[in-house]
Amino acid sequence: MGFRTFTDRDGRRWEIRDRSDREWEFVPDKGNPGPARVVERPDYETDPYELSSEELQRLLDAAPAPRARERKSPFLDC
């Protein structure tokens, strides 16, 4: 089965993947330079295909902004 694609109000395309029973991931599709976002799945629906574009936009808007991870350099002596 394929993943649901969704175009947000800014015209960016996202692919919606279910990570677990509780989380969905909005993954940037072609031409979308944004980072992936993880959202909590709504309690009333388990299938992203059953949600309207407006509901998906609300989930994306409520998603926390991704944080940059600090990576340690393997070349530094610590």
C-alpha positions as CSV (number, residue, x, y, z in Angstrom):
1,M,0.0,0.0,0.0
2,G,1.2,3.5,-0.8
3,F,1.4,6.5,1.5
4,R,-1.1,9.3,1.4
5,T,0.2,12.5,-0.3
6,F,-1.0,15.9,0.8
7,T,-0.5,19.4,-0.5
8,D,-0.5,22.0,2.2
9,R,-1.8,25.6,1.8
10,D,1.7,26.8,0.7
11,G,1.7,24.3,-2.2
12,R,4.3,22.0,-0.6
13,R,3.7,18.2,-1.0
14,W,4.0,15.8,1.9
15,E,3.8,12.1,2.2
16,I,2.1,10.8,5.3
17,R,3.5,7.7,6.9
18,D,2.3,5.9,10.0
19,R,5.3,5.5,12.3
20,S,3.4,3.7,15.0
21,D,-0.1,3.3,16.5
22,R,0.2,6.8,17.9
23,E,2.3,8.8,15.5
24,W,2.3,9.8,11.9
25,E,5.2,11.4,10.0
26,F,4.9,14.1,7.4
27,V,7.8,13.5,5.0
28,P,8.6,16.1,2.4
29,D,7.8,15.0,-1.2
30,K,9.3,16.2,-4.4
31,G,10.2,19.9,-4.4
32,N,9.6,20.4,-0.7
33,P,12.8,21.4,1.0
34,G,11.3,21.3,4.5
35,P,12.2,18.8,7.2
36,A,10.0,15.9,8.2
37,R,7.5,16.4,11.0
38,V,6.1,13.9,13.5
39,V,2.6,14.4,14.7
40,E,0.3,12.6,17.1
41,R,-2.3,10.6,15.3
42,P,-5.8,11.9,16.0
43,D,-7.8,9.6,18.4
44,Y,-10.8,9.5,16.1
45,E,-9.1,8.2,13.0
46,T,-6.4,5.6,12.2
47,D,-6.2,6.0,8.5
48,P,-4.8,9.2,6.9
49,Y,-6.8,8.5,3.8
50,E,-10.0,9.2,5.8
51,L,-9.0,12.7,6.8
52,S,-9.8,15.8,4.8
53,S,-7.1,18.2,3.6
54,E,-8.2,20.7,6.3
55,E,-7.7,18.2,9.0
56,L,-4.3,17.2,7.7
57,Q,-3.3,20.9,7.5
58,R,-4.3,21.4,11.2
59,L,-2.2,18.4,12.2
60,L,0.8,19.8,10.2
61,D,0.3,23.3,11.8
62,A,0.3,21.8,15.3
63,A,3.4,19.7,14.7
64,P,6.4,20.9,16.8
65,A,9.2,22.5,14.8
66,P,12.0,20.0,14.2
67,R,15.1,20.6,16.3
68,A,18.6,20.5,15.0
69,R,20.7,17.7,16.6
70,E,24.1,18.6,17.8
71,R,26.5,16.1,16.3
72,K,29.9,15.5,17.9
73,S,32.8,15.4,15.6
74,P,34.7,12.1,15.5
75,F,37.9,14.0,14.9
76,L,37.9,16.0,18.2
77,D,39.7,14.7,21.3
78,C,37.3,14.8,24.2
